[in-house]
Amino acid sequence: MGVGGFASVQAADARSYGTDVSKYQGANGNLGYGRDSFSIAQIGGSINGYIYDQWTYNSQMNYGRSAGKRMHTYIWMQTGANQWQTKQMLDYFMPKINAPKGSIVALDYESGASGDIQANTNNILYGMRYIRDCGYTPMYYSYKPYTLAHVDYHRILAEFPDSLWIAAYPNYNVTTEPVWSIFPSMDGISIWQFTSTYMSGGLDGNISLAPNGKDITKNGYGASYNNSQAKPAQQPSQPQNKPQATGTYVVQSGDTLGAIAARYGTTWQALQSLNGLSNPNYLYIGQVLKVTGQVKSNSTPATTQSVYYVRYGDTLGAIANRYGVNVYTLARNNGISNVNWIYPGQRIVINGTSSQASNVRRYTVRYGDTLGGIAARYGTSAWAIAQKNGIHNVNLIYPGQTLTI
């Protein structure tokens, strides 16, 4: 074939390096080294239906583009198998995407999974379809062990080939190049987050692997570059698991959504979704709520078990406080001989007893927390926590403070 026969053949993309950033990298983010060509910024997230913004998102996106970087977006998705929470999350964030159509919007799914792998996967696919229908490139972010334990990633790849962004680190020393011997071997990985210490002080480093000769981080930044703001799909697909009301409840003095949910054997997140409540902390006396299930009678406390995966910066003491358990009991149950030594990605089994008498929980305030955010996480109100802890100003808490929930 003559030279002219190759005129329409597109050259394969090379691999590229980039960072991902959140509020911890400040208003301008951190664009890494001179060779880095992309960055992925956090817009916010949902924790069991509690939606929060990242104040740094727009400034990081604007600064990165002004520096010539391909900027993309990720969302913290701690919604387990709850498609209605995912819908509320995406209804809120997709109109705020500050990036070209076609660019990446990744779902960060590394905490809060339910025990049902297929239901978790259905929820992730619902979110990825929503993102696709809004005109963006959906990706799934997590760790390999967490994915294998909670998600059928083959179903994701069947619908969204090469859509995985997976993290795996060799250690926590400064690492500027991938250590290929610890590559998280899975099908469909387009981006590998190969370190959380790309620079001294902490920064996530990524390599776009360009499988099949296509660098996914170039999506949205080709000849058809379009920086218009995203608009949600007019008719997004409806979630499959909307709770159904079986009765009503009239709010009484002192009620919280979490307490009402416990009375009916459901969750405050389900009641929030069922009643379309934008803020689960705000109820008023006389308010009529739709409820599901029947009022629970006194019963033998049930043993509950949840799993937590250690993240960078965690301590066993902080995890124990978060779940209201003794740190030494937690260590013994997980075969940990030294309570001062845990590592990111480690699986910690939390055992507890659910009963009215043993429902005292403690939480250690972390940087960026608000009393309202903590209250939403536990299905109570900021005022209730303030009263229990003798806090006179609900706007004044500090990192390291231990709260009784």
C-alpha positions in Angstrom: 0.0 0.0 0.0 1.3 3.4 -0.9 2.0 6.2 1.6 -1.3 7.8 0.7 -3.1 4.7 2.0 -2.2 5.7 5.6 -3.6 9.2 5.5 -6.7 8.4 7.5 -5.0 6.2 10.1 -5.0 7.8 13.5 -1.8 7.5 15.5 -2.0 5.6 18.8 -1.9 7.8 21.9 1.1 7.5 24.2 0.7 7.0 27.9 0.4 10.2 30.0 0.9 11.2 33.6 -1.3 13.3 35.9 -2.6 14.0 39.4 -5.9 14.0 41.2 -6.8 16.6 43.8 -9.3 17.6 46.4 -9.6 20.4 49.0 -6.4 19.2 50.6 -4.4 20.6 47.7 -5.9 24.1 48.1 -7.5 26.5 45.8 -5.2 25.9 42.8 -4.7 22.1 43.4 -1.3 20.6 42.6 -0.5 19.9 39.0 2.5 17.7 39.7 5.5 17.8 37.5 6.2 19.5 34.1 5.4 16.3 32.2 2.0 15.9 33.8 -0.8 16.6 31.3 -4.0 16.0 33.2 -5.6 16.4 36.7 -8.9 15.1 38.1 -10.5 17.3 40.7 -13.2 16.3 43.3 -16.4 18.3 43.0 -17.9 16.8 46.2 -19.7 13.6 47.2 -22.5 11.8 49.0 -22.2 9.9 52.3 -25.4 7.9 52.8 -27.4 10.6 51.2 -25.6 13.6 52.8 -24.4 15.7 49.9 -21.4 17.9 50.3 -19.4 20.3 48.0 -15.6 20.8 47.6 -15.0 24.5 47.8 -11.8 24.1 45.7 -13.4 22.4 42.7 -14.0 25.4 40.4 -10.8 27.2 41.2 -8.8 24.0 40.7 -10.5 23.3 37.3 -10.0 26.9 36.1 -6.4 27.1 37.2 -5.5 23.7 35.7 -7.0 24.6 32.3 -5.2 28.0 32.3 -2.0 26.0 32.8 -2.8 23.9 29.8 -3.9 20.7 31.6 -6.8 18.4 30.7 -9.1 18.8 33.7 -11.6 16.1 34.7 -14.0 15.5 37.6 -14.6 12.9 40.3 -17.4 12.4 42.8 -17.2 10.6 46.2 -20.0 7.9 46.0 -20.7 6.4 49.4 -24.3 5.4 48.5 -23.9 1.6 48.7 -26.7 0.0 46.7 -29.1 2.9 47.0 -29.9 4.2 43.5 -32.1 7.0 44.9 -29.2 8.5 46.8 -27.1 8.2 43.7 -29.8 10.0 41.6 -30.0 12.8 44.2 -26.2 13.1 44.1 -26.0 13.3 40.3 -29.1 15.6 40.1 -27.1 17.9 42.3 -23.6 17.7 40.8 -24.0 17.1 37.1 -25.3 20.7 36.4 -22.2 22.0 38.2 -19.6 20.2 36.1 -16.9 22.7 35.1 -15.4 20.8 32.2 -16.0 20.1 28.5 -18.6 17.6 27.4 -16.9 14.3 26.8 -14.5 14.8 29.7 -14.3 12.2 32.5 -16.7 12.1 35.5 -15.5 9.3 37.8 -17.4 7.7 40.6 -15.2 7.1 43.6 -16.6 3.9 45.2 -14.4 2.8 48.0 -16.6 2.9 51.1 -20.1 2.1 52.3 -20.9 -0.9 50.0 -23.8 -3.1 50.9 -23.5 -6.8 51.3 -25.2 -7.4 48.0 -22.6 -7.4 45.2 -25.1 -7.3 42.4 -27.1 -4.5 44.0 -23.9 -2.5 44.5 -23.0 -3.1 40.8 -26.5 -2.0 39.7 -26.1 1.2 41.6 -22.7 1.9 40.0 -24.1 1.2 36.6 -27.0 3.5 37.2 -24.6 6.3 38.0 -22.4 5.6 35.0 -25.4 5.6 32.7 -26.6 8.9 34.1 -23.1 10.4 33.5 -23.1 9.0 29.9 -26.6 10.4 29.3 -25.3 13.8 30.3 -22.6 13.7 27.7 -19.6 12.8 29.8 -17.2 9.8 30.0 -18.0 7.7 33.1 -15.3 6.0 35.0 -15.2 3.8 38.1 -12.6 4.4 40.8 -11.6 2.1 43.6 -9.0 -0.3 45.0 -8.7 -3.8 43.6 -9.4 -5.6 46.9 -12.5 -3.5 47.6 -13.8 -4.0 44.1 -13.3 -7.8 44.2 -15.1 -7.9 47.6 -18.1 -5.7 46.7 -18.5 -5.2 42.9 -19.0 -7.3 39.8 -16.6 -5.2 37.7 -17.0 -7.5 34.7 -20.6 -6.2 34.3 -19.2 -2.6 34.4 -16.7 -3.5 31.6 -19.4 -5.2 29.5 -21.2 -1.9 29.3 -18.3 0.6 29.7 -15.1 -1.0 28.3 -11.8 0.3 29.6 -13.6 2.4 32.3 -11.6 1.4 35.4 -9.4 3.8 37.4 -7.7 1.6 40.0 -5.4 2.5 42.9 -2.5 0.4 44.1 0.7 1.7 45.9 4.0 0.0 46.6 4.6 2.0 49.8 4.3 5.5 51.2 7.7 6.8 50.1 7.8 9.5 47.4 7.2 7.6 44.1 7.4 9.4 40.8 7.3 6.3 38.5 5.0 3.3 38.6 6.3 0.1 40.2 5.0 -2.3 37.7 5.5 -5.4 39.9 2.5 -4.3 42.0 0.3 -3.4 39.1 -3.3 -4.3 40.1 -3.9 -6.8 37.3 -7.5 -6.5 36.2 -9.1 -6.2 32.8 -10.3 -2.7 31.7 -7.9 -0.4 33.6 -7.4 2.9 31.8 -5.9 4.8 34.7 -3.7 3.5 37.4 -3.3 5.6 40.5 0.2 4.3 41.4 1.0 6.4 44.5 -0.5 8.7 47.1 3.0 10.2 47.6 3.8 11.5 44.2 5.5 14.5 45.9 6.7 15.0 49.5 3.7 15.8 51.7 1.2 13.7 49.8 -0.3 13.9 46.3 -1.9 11.2 44.2 0.0 10.3 41.0 -1.6 8.6 38.1 -0.7 7.1 34.7 -3.1 6.9 31.9 -2.3 3.6 30.2 -3.9 4.3 26.8 -5.2 0.7 26.3 -5.9 0.0 22.6 -4.0 3.2 21.8 -6.5 5.6 23.3 -5.7 7.9 26.2 -9.1 8.3 28.0 -7.8 11.6 29.6 -8.0 13.2 26.1 -11.8 12.8 26.1 -13.4 16.2 25.8 -10.2 17.8 24.7 -10.0 17.0 21.0 -10.9 19.0 18.0 -14.5 19.1 19.1 -13.5 20.8 22.4 -16.7 22.2 24.1 -16.5 24.0 27.4 -20.2 24.5 27.9 -21.7 23.5 31.3 -23.3 20.2 31.5 -27.1 19.8 31.7 -28.7 16.8 33.3 -30.4 14.4 31.0 -34.1 15.4 30.5 -35.3 11.9 31.2 -32.7 10.0 33.3 -33.4 6.4 33.9 -35.3 5.8 37.1 -33.7 4.0 40.0 -35.0 0.5 40.7 -35.1 0.5 44.5 -37.3 3.4 45.6 -38.9 2.6 49.0 -42.6 2.2 49.1 -44.7 3.9 51.9 -46.8 1.7 54.1 -48.1 4.4 56.5 -47.5 7.8 58.0 -46.0 9.2 61.2 -46.5 12.6 62.8 -43.3 14.1 64.1 -43.2 14.7 67.9 -41.0 16.9 70.0 -37.5 15.5 70.3 -37.8 13.2 67.3 -34.9 12.7 64.8 -35.1 11.0 61.5 -32.7 8.3 62.7 -34.9 7.5 65.8 -38.1 7.3 63.7 -36.3 5.0 61.2 -35.1 2.7 64.0 -38.7 2.6 65.3 -39.9 1.3 61.9 -37.0 -1.0 61.2 -35.7 1.0 58.3 -32.9 3.6 57.7 -33.0 7.4 57.9 -31.6 7.4 54.4 -34.7 5.5 53.1 -37.0 7.9 55.0 -35.2 10.9 53.6 -35.6 9.5 50.0 -39.2 8.5 50.5 -40.1 11.9 51.8 -37.9 14.0 49.5 -36.2 15.7 52.4 -33.2 17.8 51.3 -31.8 18.0 54.9 -32.4 15.1 57.2 -31.6 17.3 60.2 -34.6 19.5 59.8 -37.9 18.2 61.0 -40.8 20.1 62.7 -43.4 19.1 65.2 -46.6 18.0 63.4 -44.8 17.2 60.2 -46.4 14.1 58.5 -43.8 11.6 57.2 -44.4 8.6 55.0 -42.9 5.5 56.6 -42.2 1.9 55.7 -42.6 -1.3 57.7 -44.1 -1.8 61.1 -43.3 -0.4 64.5 -40.6 -2.7 66.0 -41.3 -4.3 69.4 -38.6 -4.8 72.0 -36.4 -7.7 70.9 -33.1 -9.3 71.7 -30.3 -7.1 70.5 -29.0 -8.3 67.1 -25.3 -8.6 66.5 -24.2 -6.4 63.6 -21.0 -6.4 61.6 -19.6 -3.9 59.2 -16.3 -3.6 57.4 -14.1 -0.6 57.1 -11.1 -0.2 54.8 -8.2 1.9 56.3 -7.4 5.1 54.5 -4.3 7.2 54.5 -4.1 9.1 57.8 -6.4 6.8 59.8 -5.5 5.5 63.2 -7.1 2.5 64.9 -8.2 4.7 67.8 -10.0 7.1 65.5 -11.7 4.2 63.7 -12.8 2.8 67.1 -14.2 6.1 68.2 -16.1 6.5 64.9 -17.9 3.2 65.5 -18.2 3.4 69.3 -16.0 0.4 70.1 -13.0 -0.2 72.2 -9.7 0.1 70.3 -8.2 -3.0 72.0 -11.3 -5.0 71.3 -11.1 -3.9 67.7 -7.4 -4.9 67.5 -8.1 -8.3 69.1 -11.0 -9.1 66.8 -8.8 -8.3 63.7 -5.6 -10.0 64.9 -3.7 -6.7 65.2 -0.9 -7.0 67.7 0.2 -3.3 67.6 -2.7 -0.8 67.8 -0.3 1.9 66.4 0.3 0.0 63.1 -2.3 -0.3 60.4 -2.0 0.4 56.7 -4.2 1.9 53.9 -6.4 -0.7 52.3 -6.4 -2.9 55.4 -9.8 -4.6 56.0 -11.1 -3.9 59.5 -14.2 -5.9 60.7 -16.3 -3.8 63.1 -18.5 -5.9 65.5 -21.1 -4.4 67.6 -24.5 -4.8 69.2 -27.6 -2.9 68.1 -29.8 -2.1 71.0 -31.2 1.0 72.7 -28.9 0.5 75.7 -25.7 0.1 73.6 -26.4 2.8 71.1 -23.9 5.2 72.5 -21.4 6.1 69.8 -18.4 8.4 69.8 -16.9 10.3 66.9 -13.6 12.1 66.7 -13.8 15.4 64.8 -11.6 15.6 61.7 -10.4 18.6 59.8 -13.3 20.0 57.6 -16.1 18.4 59.7 -19.2 20.4 60.7 -21.7 19.4 63.4 -24.4 19.3 60.8 -22.4 17.0 58.6 -21.6 14.6 61.4 -25.3 14.7 62.5 -26.4 13.8 59.0 -24.0 10.9 58.9 -25.5 9.4 62.0 -29.2 10.3 61.4 -29.6 12.8 64.2 -29.5 16.6 64.4 -26.8 19.1 65.2 -28.8 20.4 68.1 -29.1 16.9 69.6 -25.3 16.3 69.4 -24.7 19.8 70.8 -27.0 19.1 73.8 -25.3 15.8 74.6 -21.8 17.3 74.5 -22.5 20.6 76.2 -21.7 22.6 73.0 -23.2 26.1 73.1 -22.2 27.1 69.6 -23.1 24.5 66.9 -20.6 26.2 64.5 -17.6 25.7 66.9 -16.0 22.3 66.9 -12.3 21.4 66.5 -10.3 18.6 65.1 -9.6 15.9 67.7 -12.7 16.7 69.7 -14.5 13.5 70.8 -18.3 13.7 70.5 -20.9 11.4 72.0 -23.5 10.7 69.3 
